[in-house]
Amino acid sequence: MIESLTDAAIVLIVIVILFFGASKLPEIFRALGRATGEFKKGQMEAEMELAKMRNELSQQLRDANGSIIRSSRERELEMKIKELEMQLEELKKQLGNAK
């Protein structure tokens, strides 16, 4: 049957000539070229929009990760403060007993 893209193009051209005539051929290919250009333009716009969405998502993830790290760091500091307060109370008790 049709073994390559070139064979398929030739068959398509012959069919177009049979149905529309040779005079319409340039007009049809011009329209096909415009449609291809519009398709590529739309594809590029979609890729740009997708890249923009990826960048926004990665920024949101970085921001969220930063706040998670900050909150866990804050918890660590609070725990250390409580430990130090407890140690201070112990030292005060020991100093009070030593007097």
C-alpha positions in Angstrom: 0.0 0.0 0.0 1.5 3.4 1.0 5.0 2.8 2.2 6.3 6.3 3.0 5.3 9.8 3.8 6.3 10.9 0.3 3.9 8.3 -1.3 1.1 9.5 1.0 1.7 13.1 -0.1 1.7 12.2 -3.7 -1.6 10.3 -3.3 -3.1 13.2 -1.4 -2.1 15.7 -4.1 -3.6 13.5 -6.8 -6.9 13.2 -4.9 -7.0 17.0 -4.3 -6.4 17.6 -8.1 -9.1 15.2 -9.0 -11.7 16.7 -6.6 -10.8 20.4 -6.8 -8.8 20.9 -10.0 -5.3 22.1 -10.5 -6.2 25.8 -10.2 -7.3 25.4 -6.6 -4.1 23.6 -5.6 -2.1 26.7 -4.6 -5.0 28.0 -2.6 -5.4 24.8 -0.7 -1.7 24.5 0.1 -1.7 28.2 1.2 -4.5 27.5 3.6 -2.7 24.3 4.8 0.4 26.4 5.4 -1.5 28.9 7.4 -3.2 26.2 9.4 0.2 24.6 10.2 1.6 28.0 11.2 -1.4 28.6 13.6 -1.0 25.1 15.0 2.7 25.8 15.8 1.9 29.2 17.2 -0.7 27.6 19.5 1.7 24.9 20.5 4.4 27.4 21.4 1.9 29.4 23.5 0.7 26.3 25.3 4.3 25.3 26.0 5.0 28.8 27.4 1.9 28.7 29.6 2.9 25.3 30.9 6.4 26.5 31.7 5.0 29.5 33.5 2.7 27.3 35.5 5.6 25.0 36.4 7.7 27.9 37.6 4.8 29.2 39.7 4.3 25.8 41.2 8.0 25.3 42.0 8.0 28.8 43.6 5.0 27.9 45.7 6.7 24.6 46.7 9.9 26.4 47.7 7.9 28.9 49.7 5.9 26.2 51.4 9.1 24.2 52.1 10.7 27.3 53.6 7.8 27.9 56.0 7.8 24.2 57.0 11.5 24.5 57.7 11.0 27.7 59.7 8.2 26.2 61.7 10.2 23.1 62.6 13.2 25.3 63.4 10.9 27.4 65.7 9.7 24.2 67.4 13.3 23.2 68.0 14.1 26.5 69.5 11.0 26.5 71.7 12.0 23.0 73.0 15.6 24.2 73.7 14.3 27.3 75.5 12.0 25.1 77.7 15.0 22.8 78.5 17.1 25.8 79.4 14.4 27.2 81.6 14.1 23.8 83.4 17.8 23.7 83.9 17.8 27.3 85.2 15.0 26.3 87.7 17.1 23.3 88.8 20.2 25.5 89.3 18.1 28.0 91.3 16.8 25.2 93.5 20.4 23.9 94.0 21.6 27.4 94.9 18.7 27.9 97.3 19.5 24.6 99.0 23.2 25.4 99.2 22.6 28.6 101.2 
